[in-house]
């Protein structure tokens, strides 16, 4: 199997791959109590025609409930290190940090649509320890949450291939700069 270099395990500890991009538009978006941050940011990206971007920094806000992916043991396949399950925290939890990206995923009609992948850290209530993970739909904001979104330009998706050499497109993509092609 001849995988692309960016998809192979590192040959030494300092190995990395990169793709240069350039900043496009920059936004601050605000979401209030009752909004779902995943759905709201995906709608924003679609409305603003943002193909790729970063979601970074946050002004406070809280979640109730907070739904997120956590890695969990795969009891049927112990070698599956990427098994994720949804966890739910029903207690009010203050958002401490968020970071993520806007990318593209395939649609049923053959096109693509924006999706958001965000990791977060929350906690801070008297009965909530600090926790984090990959935030998923169904999380509800309490109060006000604001994030910065920076559009990323000049890149296209490189799709990873599986062990049979067939491309798949979600979620482990990488990118190439197309500005100088």
Secondary structure, DSSP 8 states (H G I E B T S, - for coil): ----GGGS--SSTT-------EEEEEEEEEEETT--HHHHHHHHHHHTT-SSEEEEEEE--EESSEEEEEE---TT-TT-TT-EEEEEE-S-EEEEEEEEEEEEEE-TTS-EEEEEEEEEEEE-STT---EEEEE-TT--EESEEEEEEEEEESEEEE--B-TTS-B--SS--EEEE-TT-
